[in-house]
Amino acid sequence: MRSIRPAHAEPFPSEQRQEVKVDETPYVRFDLNDYSVPHTHVRSTVTVLATGDGVRIVDGQHLLAHHRRSYDAGEQVEIRAHIEALAAHKRASSTHRAQDRLHPAAANAKTLFLQVEKLY
């Protein structure tokens, strides 16, 4: 007489897996919604692993984000740290952009800015 095998203690993994391209903005589009990722992963391909209640975004073995899953359409689901890091990056780059306009116009502009930085 054969016996029935016992059920596994761990449920069968049922994640939905999808490779997604991050375009110019730091969001991945999945299931009609946008989920934020760090701005450092713009223009790269990441993997979305979705369950019934969560969305994980990974790059290889590195977890980039873990969001609650939304079943609405057109929602932006964000992690505040992703948005703050992007804003800080944009502020820093705009400061340098304004200074770079002076460098070609005045030969000693770079030296002047370096001396001013030392004062502060």
ChimeraX commands (.cxc) that place a marker at each C-alpha (Angstrom):
marker #1 position 0.00,0.00,0.00 radius 0.5
marker #1 position 1.42,3.42,-0.97 radius 0.5
marker #1 position 1.33,6.40,1.32 radius 0.5
marker #1 position 0.60,9.96,0.28 radius 0.5
marker #1 position 3.57,12.31,0.45 radius 0.5
marker #1 position 3.32,15.03,3.11 radius 0.5
marker #1 position 2.66,18.58,1.93 radius 0.5
marker #1 position 5.64,20.91,1.77 radius 0.5
marker #1 position 6.02,23.29,4.68 radius 0.5
marker #1 position 6.88,26.12,2.25 radius 0.5
marker #1 position 4.19,27.11,-0.26 radius 0.5
marker #1 position 5.08,26.88,-3.91 radius 0.5
marker #1 position 6.65,30.19,-5.05 radius 0.5
marker #1 position 4.21,31.93,-7.35 radius 0.5
marker #1 position 5.92,35.21,-8.20 radius 0.5
marker #1 position 5.30,36.77,-11.55 radius 0.5
marker #1 position 8.69,37.57,-13.13 radius 0.5
marker #1 position 9.21,40.17,-15.83 radius 0.5
marker #1 position 12.26,41.91,-17.30 radius 0.5
marker #1 position 11.55,45.66,-17.56 radius 0.5
marker #1 position 13.51,48.52,-19.14 radius 0.5
marker #1 position 13.88,51.66,-17.03 radius 0.5
marker #1 position 13.59,54.56,-19.48 radius 0.5
marker #1 position 14.56,58.20,-18.87 radius 0.5
marker #1 position 12.59,58.52,-15.63 radius 0.5
marker #1 position 13.35,56.39,-12.56 radius 0.5
marker #1 position 10.20,54.26,-12.77 radius 0.5
marker #1 position 9.38,50.82,-14.08 radius 0.5
marker #1 position 6.02,50.22,-15.70 radius 0.5
marker #1 position 4.37,47.06,-14.44 radius 0.5
marker #1 position 0.72,46.05,-14.64 radius 0.5
marker #1 position -0.40,49.56,-15.75 radius 0.5
marker #1 position 1.36,51.30,-12.81 radius 0.5
marker #1 position 4.73,53.00,-12.31 radius 0.5
marker #1 position 7.00,51.89,-9.46 radius 0.5
marker #1 position 10.02,54.00,-8.44 radius 0.5
marker #1 position 13.62,52.79,-8.59 radius 0.5
marker #1 position 16.86,54.61,-7.68 radius 0.5
marker #1 position 17.80,57.18,-10.34 radius 0.5
marker #1 position 21.14,55.39,-10.77 radius 0.5
marker #1 position 19.33,52.64,-12.69 radius 0.5
marker #1 position 17.84,54.83,-15.42 radius 0.5
marker #1 position 18.34,53.35,-18.90 radius 0.5
marker #1 position 18.96,49.84,-17.58 radius 0.5
marker #1 position 17.02,46.60,-17.52 radius 0.5
marker #1 position 15.80,45.28,-14.17 radius 0.5
marker #1 position 13.68,42.35,-13.04 radius 0.5
marker #1 position 10.25,42.79,-11.47 radius 0.5
marker #1 position 9.10,40.03,-9.10 radius 0.5
marker #1 position 5.44,40.45,-8.19 radius 0.5
marker #1 position 3.25,38.61,-5.71 radius 0.5
marker #1 position -0.35,39.24,-4.77 radius 0.5
marker #1 position 0.57,42.00,-2.33 radius 0.5
marker #1 position 4.06,43.21,-3.26 radius 0.5
marker #1 position 6.37,44.20,-6.09 radius 0.5
marker #1 position 10.13,43.70,-5.73 radius 0.5
marker #1 position 12.52,45.22,-8.24 radius 0.5
marker #1 position 15.96,43.63,-8.48 radius 0.5
marker #1 position 19.12,44.10,-10.49 radius 0.5
marker #1 position 20.80,40.73,-10.49 radius 0.5
marker #1 position 21.10,39.80,-6.80 radius 0.5
marker #1 position 20.58,43.38,-5.55 radius 0.5
marker #1 position 17.17,44.47,-4.26 radius 0.5
marker #1 position 16.47,47.97,-5.57 radius 0.5
marker #1 position 12.94,48.48,-4.26 radius 0.5
marker #1 position 10.07,46.72,-2.52 radius 0.5
marker #1 position 6.64,48.31,-3.06 radius 0.5
marker #1 position 3.10,47.42,-2.12 radius 0.5
marker #1 position 1.31,46.16,-5.20 radius 0.5
marker #1 position -1.35,48.40,-6.65 radius 0.5
marker #1 position -4.26,47.07,-8.66 radius 0.5
marker #1 position -5.35,50.53,-9.78 radius 0.5
marker #1 position -4.41,51.78,-13.22 radius 0.5
marker #1 position -2.04,54.71,-13.76 radius 0.5
marker #1 position -0.83,54.98,-10.16 radius 0.5
marker #1 position 2.71,56.08,-9.27 radius 0.5
marker #1 position 4.01,54.07,-6.33 radius 0.5
marker #1 position 7.10,55.74,-4.90 radius 0.5
marker #1 position 9.68,55.34,-2.20 radius 0.5
marker #1 position 10.44,58.77,-0.75 radius 0.5
marker #1 position 14.20,58.09,-0.63 radius 0.5
marker #1 position 14.25,57.54,-4.42 radius 0.5
marker #1 position 12.61,60.91,-5.08 radius 0.5
marker #1 position 14.79,62.77,-2.56 radius 0.5
marker #1 position 17.99,61.29,-4.02 radius 0.5
marker #1 position 16.92,62.30,-7.53 radius 0.5
marker #1 position 16.11,65.85,-6.38 radius 0.5
marker #1 position 19.51,66.17,-4.66 radius 0.5
marker #1 position 21.26,64.88,-7.79 radius 0.5
marker #1 position 19.43,67.41,-9.98 radius 0.5
marker #1 position 20.23,70.30,-7.61 radius 0.5
marker #1 position 23.93,69.38,-7.63 radius 0.5
marker #1 position 24.07,69.08,-11.41 radius 0.5
marker #1 position 22.27,72.40,-12.00 radius 0.5
marker #1 position 24.83,74.21,-9.82 radius 0.5
marker #1 position 27.67,72.92,-11.98 radius 0.5
marker #1 position 25.81,73.69,-15.20 radius 0.5
marker #1 position 25.56,77.40,-14.30 radius 0.5
marker #1 position 29.25,77.56,-13.42 radius 0.5
marker #1 position 30.23,75.85,-16.68 radius 0.5
marker #1 position 28.72,78.71,-18.70 radius 0.5
marker #1 position 31.24,81.12,-17.16 radius 0.5
marker #1 position 34.33,79.00,-17.76 radius 0.5
marker #1 position 34.48,79.52,-21.54 radius 0.5
marker #1 position 33.59,83.21,-21.19 radius 0.5
marker #1 position 36.24,84.10,-18.59 radius 0.5
marker #1 position 39.64,82.46,-18.60 radius 0.5
marker #1 position 40.11,82.72,-14.80 radius 0.5
marker #1 position 36.55,81.72,-13.81 radius 0.5
marker #1 position 37.56,78.22,-12.75 radius 0.5
marker #1 position 40.31,79.55,-10.47 radius 0.5
marker #1 position 37.87,82.05,-8.98 radius 0.5
marker #1 position 35.30,79.35,-8.16 radius 0.5
marker #1 position 37.95,77.12,-6.59 radius 0.5
marker #1 position 39.07,79.99,-4.34 radius 0.5
marker #1 position 35.49,80.76,-3.33 radius 0.5
marker #1 position 34.87,77.09,-2.44 radius 0.5
marker #1 position 37.87,77.18,-0.08 radius 0.5
marker #1 position 36.31,80.11,1.81 radius 0.5
marker #1 position 33.14,78.12,2.55 radius 0.5
marker link #1:1,2 radius 0.2
marker link #1:2,3 radius 0.2
marker link #1:3,4 radius 0.2
marker link #1:4,5 radius 0.2
marker link #1:5,6 radius 0.2
marker link #1:6,7 radius 0.2
marker link #1:7,8 radius 0.2
marker link #1:8,9 radius 0.2
marker link #1:9,10 radius 0.2
marker link #1:10,11 radius 0.2
marker link #1:11,12 radius 0.2
marker link #1:12,13 radius 0.2
marker link #1:13,14 radius 0.2
marker link #1:14,15 radius 0.2
marker link #1:15,16 radius 0.2
marker link #1:16,17 radius 0.2
marker link #1:17,18 radius 0.2
marker link #1:18,19 radius 0.2
marker link #1:19,20 radius 0.2
marker link #1:20,21 radius 0.2
marker link #1:21,22 radius 0.2
marker link #1:22,23 radius 0.2
marker link #1:23,24 radius 0.2
marker link #1:24,25 radius 0.2
marker link #1:25,26 radius 0.2
marker link #1:26,27 radius 0.2
marker link #1:27,28 radius 0.2
marker link #1:28,29 radius 0.2
marker link #1:29,30 radius 0.2
marker link #1:30,31 radius 0.2
marker link #1:31,32 radius 0.2
marker link #1:32,33 radius 0.2
marker link #1:33,34 radius 0.2
marker link #1:34,35 radius 0.2
marker link #1:35,36 radius 0.2
marker link #1:36,37 radius 0.2
marker link #1:37,38 radius 0.2
marker link #1:38,39 radius 0.2
marker link #1:39,40 radius 0.2
marker link #1:40,41 radius 0.2
marker link #1:41,42 radius 0.2
marker link #1:42,43 radius 0.2
marker link #1:43,44 radius 0.2
marker link #1:44,45 radius 0.2
marker link #1:45,46 radius 0.2
marker link #1:46,47 radius 0.2
marker link #1:47,48 radius 0.2
marker link #1:48,49 radius 0.2
marker link #1:49,50 radius 0.2
marker link #1:50,51 radius 0.2
marker link #1:51,52 radius 0.2
marker link #1:52,53 radius 0.2
marker link #1:53,54 radius 0.2
marker link #1:54,55 radius 0.2
marker link #1:55,56 radius 0.2
marker link #1:56,57 radius 0.2
marker link #1:57,58 radius 0.2
marker link #1:58,59 radius 0.2
marker link #1:59,60 radius 0.2
marker link #1:60,61 radius 0.2
marker link #1:61,62 radius 0.2
marker link #1:62,63 radius 0.2
marker link #1:63,64 radius 0.2
marker link #1:64,65 radius 0.2
marker link #1:65,66 radius 0.2
marker link #1:66,67 radius 0.2
marker link #1:67,68 radius 0.2
marker link #1:68,69 radius 0.2
marker link #1:69,70 radius 0.2
marker link #1:70,71 radius 0.2
marker link #1:71,72 radius 0.2
marker link #1:72,73 radius 0.2
marker link #1:73,74 radius 0.2
marker link #1:74,75 radius 0.2
marker link #1:75,76 radius 0.2
marker link #1:76,77 radius 0.2
marker link #1:77,78 radius 0.2
marker link #1:78,79 radius 0.2
marker link #1:79,80 radius 0.2
marker link #1:80,81 radius 0.2
marker link #1:81,82 radius 0.2
marker link #1:82,83 radius 0.2
marker link #1:83,84 radius 0.2
marker link #1:84,85 radius 0.2
marker link #1:85,86 radius 0.2
marker link #1:86,87 radius 0.2
marker link #1:87,88 radius 0.2
marker link #1:88,89 radius 0.2
marker link #1:89,90 radius 0.2
marker link #1:90,91 radius 0.2
marker link #1:91,92 radius 0.2
marker link #1:92,93 radius 0.2
marker link #1:93,94 radius 0.2
marker link #1:94,95 radius 0.2
marker link #1:95,96 radius 0.2
marker link #1:96,97 radius 0.2
marker link #1:97,98 radius 0.2
marker link #1:98,99 radius 0.2
marker link #1:99,100 radius 0.2
marker link #1:100,101 radius 0.2
marker link #1:101,102 radius 0.2
marker link #1:102,103 radius 0.2
marker link #1:103,104 radius 0.2
marker link #1:104,105 radius 0.2
marker link #1:105,106 radius 0.2
marker link #1:106,107 radius 0.2
marker link #1:107,108 radius 0.2
marker link #1:108,109 radius 0.2
marker link #1:109,110 radius 0.2
marker link #1:110,111 radius 0.2
marker link #1:111,112 radius 0.2
marker link #1:112,113 radius 0.2
marker link #1:113,114 radius 0.2
marker link #1:114,115 radius 0.2
marker link #1:115,116 radius 0.2
marker link #1:116,117 radius 0.2
marker link #1:117,118 radius 0.2
marker link #1:118,119 radius 0.2
marker link #1:119,120 radius 0.2
view
